């Protein structure tokens, strides 16, 4: 088992910088939108740390056999998206992991 951590990385896609939050088991539990600068991406991670503990910042989405969530800032902007879950309970477990792990997770810079 690893410790929970954010990973900041570069992509060859549209935007160069992204982050993901990995749980203790290595699963990605939250991913970001693309950022144009590394500093903006680091600001996104800081925003997740601030907003993650509060249940009111989670938007839960239900589909047929597909459950996801978005973590939103107080202004309503999405700052992180979950992976797809097959059950509501699995999604709730993912939310609890973000609430627990994000505030103190270190950042591993893969750039």
C-alpha positions as CSV (number, residue, x, y, z in Angstrom):
1,X,0.0,0.0,0.0
2,X,1.1,3.5,-0.8
3,X,0.2,6.7,0.9
4,X,-2.4,8.9,-0.8
5,X,-1.0,11.6,-3.0
6,X,-1.6,14.1,-5.8
7,X,0.3,13.6,-9.0
8,X,0.9,16.6,-11.2
9,X,1.7,15.6,-14.8
10,X,2.0,16.9,-18.3
11,X,0.0,15.7,-21.2
12,X,0.5,15.8,-25.0
13,X,-3.3,16.6,-25.3
14,X,-5.0,20.0,-25.5
15,X,-3.8,21.3,-22.2
16,X,-0.4,20.5,-20.8
17,X,-1.0,20.2,-17.0
18,X,-3.3,17.9,-15.1
19,X,-3.5,16.4,-11.6
20,X,-4.9,13.3,-10.1
21,X,-5.5,12.1,-6.6
22,X,-4.4,8.6,-5.9
23,X,-5.8,6.6,-3.0
24,X,-3.7,4.3,-0.7
25,X,-4.5,1.4,-3.0
26,X,-3.1,3.3,-6.0
27,X,-6.5,3.9,-7.6
28,X,-7.2,7.3,-9.1
29,X,-10.1,8.8,-7.1
30,X,-10.1,12.3,-8.5
31,X,-8.9,13.9,-11.7
32,X,-8.6,17.4,-13.0
33,X,-9.5,19.4,-16.1
34,X,-6.5,20.6,-18.1
35,X,-4.6,23.6,-17.0
36,X,-2.5,25.9,-19.3
37,X,0.2,26.5,-16.7
38,X,1.8,24.5,-13.9
39,X,1.0,27.2,-11.4
40,X,-2.7,27.0,-12.3
41,X,-2.6,23.3,-11.8
42,X,-1.0,23.7,-8.4
43,X,-3.7,26.2,-7.5
44,X,-6.3,23.5,-8.5
45,X,-4.7,21.1,-6.1
46,X,-4.7,23.7,-3.3
47,X,-8.4,24.3,-4.1
48,X,-9.2,20.6,-3.8
49,X,-7.5,20.5,-0.4
50,X,-9.7,23.4,0.8
51,X,-13.0,22.1,-0.6
52,X,-12.7,18.3,-0.2
53,X,-13.8,18.0,3.5
54,X,-17.3,19.4,2.9
55,X,-20.0,17.2,1.6
56,X,-21.9,20.1,0.2
57,X,-19.1,20.5,-2.4
58,X,-19.8,17.1,-4.0
59,X,-22.2,16.8,-6.9
60,X,-23.4,13.2,-7.3
61,X,-24.4,11.9,-10.7
62,X,-26.4,8.7,-11.3
63,X,-26.5,6.8,-14.6
64,X,-27.6,3.3,-15.4
65,X,-24.9,1.2,-13.7
66,X,-22.6,4.3,-13.7
67,X,-22.2,6.6,-10.7
68,X,-19.8,9.5,-10.6
69,X,-19.2,12.7,-8.7
70,X,-17.7,16.2,-9.2
71,X,-16.0,18.2,-6.5
72,X,-16.9,21.8,-6.8
73,X,-15.5,25.0,-5.4
74,X,-17.8,27.4,-3.5
75,X,-18.4,29.3,-6.7
76,X,-19.8,26.2,-8.4
77,X,-16.7,25.6,-10.6
78,X,-15.8,21.9,-11.0
79,X,-12.3,21.3,-9.6
80,X,-12.2,17.5,-9.8
81,X,-14.0,14.6,-11.4
82,X,-14.3,11.1,-10.2
83,X,-13.7,7.9,-12.0
84,X,-16.8,5.8,-12.9
85,X,-18.3,3.6,-10.2
86,X,-20.7,0.7,-10.7
87,X,-22.6,1.2,-7.5
88,X,-23.8,4.2,-5.4
89,X,-22.0,2.7,-2.4
90,X,-18.7,2.5,-4.3
91,X,-19.1,6.2,-5.3
92,X,-19.8,7.1,-1.6
93,X,-16.6,5.3,-0.6
94,X,-14.7,7.3,-3.3
95,X,-16.1,10.6,-1.9
96,X,-15.2,9.5,1.7
97,X,-11.6,8.7,0.5
98,X,-11.3,12.2,-1.1
99,X,-12.6,13.9,2.0
100,X,-10.2,11.9,4.2
101,X,-7.1,11.9,1.9
102,X,-7.0,15.1,-0.1
103,X,-6.5,17.7,2.6
104,X,-3.1,16.3,3.7
105,X,-1.9,14.5,0.6
106,X,1.5,15.5,-0.7
107,X,2.1,16.4,-4.4
108,X,4.4,14.3,-6.5
109,X,5.5,16.4,-9.5
110,X,5.9,14.1,-12.5
111,X,6.8,17.0,-14.9
